[in-house]
């Protein structure tokens, strides 16, 4: 290398940016979501060239636990069910927080969406702090589904 010559150092994740540009990632939020975890996830994803959309249980603003808010860009009813206007996303993140977790637990569309994602072999993640009863309920339902179908759980 000579004086004044530029070198470009690429991080390993840059090799996958072309793939990420075509991906749809949703962050499912409900009132009382943990804002810090959602912000961190957004920063990490945008650092990889992926801008997630906020998925809401209802239209309008979603209120965070610390007073912030985000707008629901996509509604869960547009993704789930037979009349889903939008295809399943390539990845789904569920926001944490106790109040948010209670809303997610109470809505059967959330369980249906998570099951559809897992059946389609698409990743589902939970942002911290996780509301553990939601995980327990989903795990029990998935175990019943796997036991009934005779397939093994994939990690």
N, C-alpha and C positions, 0 to 999 in steps of 0.2 A: 504494500500500500504506500502510495506517495502522498506528500504533503498536499492538503486540499481535496484529496479524493474522498468521496462519500461511500460509506458502507451502510447497507440496510440490514438490520438485524430484525428478524421476524420472530415473534413469539409462536410457539407451537400451535396455539389456537387459531392463528391467522390462516393456517392451511385449511381450516374447516369453515371459513367465513362464507364461502359460496354456498355451502350446504345450508348454513344457518339463515341466510337471507331469505330462503324460500320456506322457512318454518313458521308455523303459527304456534305461539305459546300464550296461554291464558293464565292469569292469576285470578283465582276465584276469591272474591272478598265479600264479606257481609259487614253490617254495622258492628263496630267495636274491634275491627281487625288491628293487628299489631303493626303499626306504621313503620317502625324501624326495620323490621324483617322484610316488609314489602319493598321499602326503599333500597335496602341492600341487594335484594334479589334483582330489582330493576337495574341497578348500577352494574351488577355482575353480568347480567344478560346483555345490556347495551354495550358493555365492554367487549362482548363477543359478536357484536353486530346484529343482535336480535332485540327488537323492542316488543315487550309483551303487551297484550291488551288486557284490560280489566273486565272480568266476567262478573256480572252481578245477578243476584237473585231477583231484583226488581229494577225498574227503570229509575234513573235519577242519580243523585249523589249517594256515595257510600261513606258513612262517617267513621273515622278512625278512633281508636281508643284515646289518643292524645289530643283529639280535636281537629285533626286534619281531615281532608276528604278527597276522594277521587270520583270520577264519573264512570259509571258503568258503560263501557263501549259496546259490549255484547251482553245479551241476556241469556241466562241458562236455558230458558225456554226455546231460544233460537237454535240451540245445539242438541238438546235431548229430545227424545220422543220420535215417533214415526214421521212427524211433519217438520223435523228439524231443518231450518232454512240454511244452516251452515254445517259444513262437515266437522267431524271431530278435530280438535287441534292436534298438532304433533306432540305437544307437551302440556301438562296442566300442573299448576302449583296451587295449593290451598293455603290461604292466609291463616295465621295463627291468632291467638287471643281467646280468652275465655268467652266473652260475649259473642264473638264471631263464631266460635266453635259450637255454641248452643244453637245459633241460627242454622249453621250447616248441618248439625245433627237432626234438626227438626224438619228439614226439607228433603223429601224423598228423591227429588230431582238430582241432588248432589250425589246420593248413593248410586243412582242410575247412571249418572255421567262417569263416576269413578269406575263402575263395573264395565261400562262400554269401553272406556279407555284401556283398562287392563285386558279385556277380551281382544281388543285390537292391537295388543302388544305395544302400547304407547306409554311413555313414562308419566307417572303421577308422583308429585313430591309435596311434602308438607313443610311450610316455613315455620321457623321457631318463633315464639314458644308454641309448641304443639298443644292442642287441646286433646288430651289423651283418651277421653271417652269416645271421640270420633274414630280414632285409630282402632280402639278395641272393638267397636261395633263393626267397622269395615272389615277388620281381620276375621271376626266371627262369621260374617256373611260370606266372605270369600272362601273360608275354609269349608263352609256348607256347600257352596257352589262347586268347589273342586272335588269334594267328597262325592257329591251327587253325580258329577260328570265322569269321575274316575280318572281325572288327569292330575298330574303332580304340580305343586306350586313352583313357579319359576322365580329365582332370585335374580 
